[in-house]
Structures are given as structure tokens and as C-alpha cells.
Amino acid sequence: MNKVIFGPGGIAVVDGAVCKCSYGSAPSVLSPSLNSTMDLAGKKVLTIKDIVIALNLPPAAFGLCNGIPPTPAIPKPPCNVMLRGDWIGEPSAVKVNGVSILTDNHQILCSNLQVTGIGTITIENTGQ
């Protein structure tokens, strides 16, 4: 199946898309909000407002956090991600309920209480 591309905005992200954190040890899966109304090949499309922990992204997403080097006294903490702001990227002309869809060109910043740096979550696979 061909992926649905919306011009220079990128490839639409759908239910089951895989994302990765620059500090995380494992990828995670994205889910759309309950009010998503647009389908592509039977999968709900995500929007740039889909940024809620425990709804769009699992609470312990991305495995262990590699943001600090482990020591015997401080092992790698779990990646209890905190999202910092909104998805960053060019808005799509395609909208769901007036909100731009999420594409593979978007990214979002994140942090972990035990880590001093800021990570970046990117889309690895759009789910299409």
C-alpha cells in the first residue's frame, strides 16, 4: 500500500505509529485521541494535539532513559517522559476537526525529572 503524503507537510501519522526519544532505550507507539474522526486505510489519524501521556503515549514510554550515564549509585532511570510543549513542525493543510494532522516531519521535546538534558521525540514509522 502506498503511504498517504500531504504535500511538503509529510506523511500522515496514524494509530500504531512508532516514535523514538533521543534519550530512550526503546521505541514507543502512538495512539490517537478518542475524538479522532479521520481514517486512513482503517486507522485513525493523529493530530498535533495528540500529546497526552497515558492517552497518546504510554506513561513509561521509551524504556530506560540514557540521558545520564549510569553509575553504581545512580542506575539508568525509567523513561517517565514529560512532554515539553507542542509538536514542532510545519502545519499540514489537512485538518481533523480544525486541527492540523501529525506528520513524520513533526517532533516534540521531552524531559525526565532525573535527567538534566532535553530529549527529542521523532516519528520513526508513521503506522501506514
C-alpha positions, 0 to 999 in steps of 0.5 A: 500500500502506498503511504498517504503524503500531504504535500511538503507537510509529510506523511500522515501519522496514524494509530500504531505509529512508532516514535523514538526519544533521543534519550530512550532505550526503546521505541514507543507507539502512538495512539490517537485521541478518542475524538479522532474522526479521520481514517486512513486505510482503517486507522485513525489519524493523529493530530498535533494535539495528540500529546497526552501521556497515558492517552497518546503515549504510554506513561513509561514510554521509551524504556530506560532513559540514557540521558545520564550515564549510569553509575553504581549509585545512580542506575539508568532511570525509567523513561517517565517522559514529560512532554515539553510543549507542542509538536514542532513542525510545519502545519499540514493543510489537512485538518481533523476537526480544525486541527492540523494532522501529525506528520513524520516531519513533526517532533516534540521535546521531552524531559525526565525529572532525573535527567538534566538534558532535553530529549527529542521525540521523532516519528520513526514509522508513521503506522501506514 
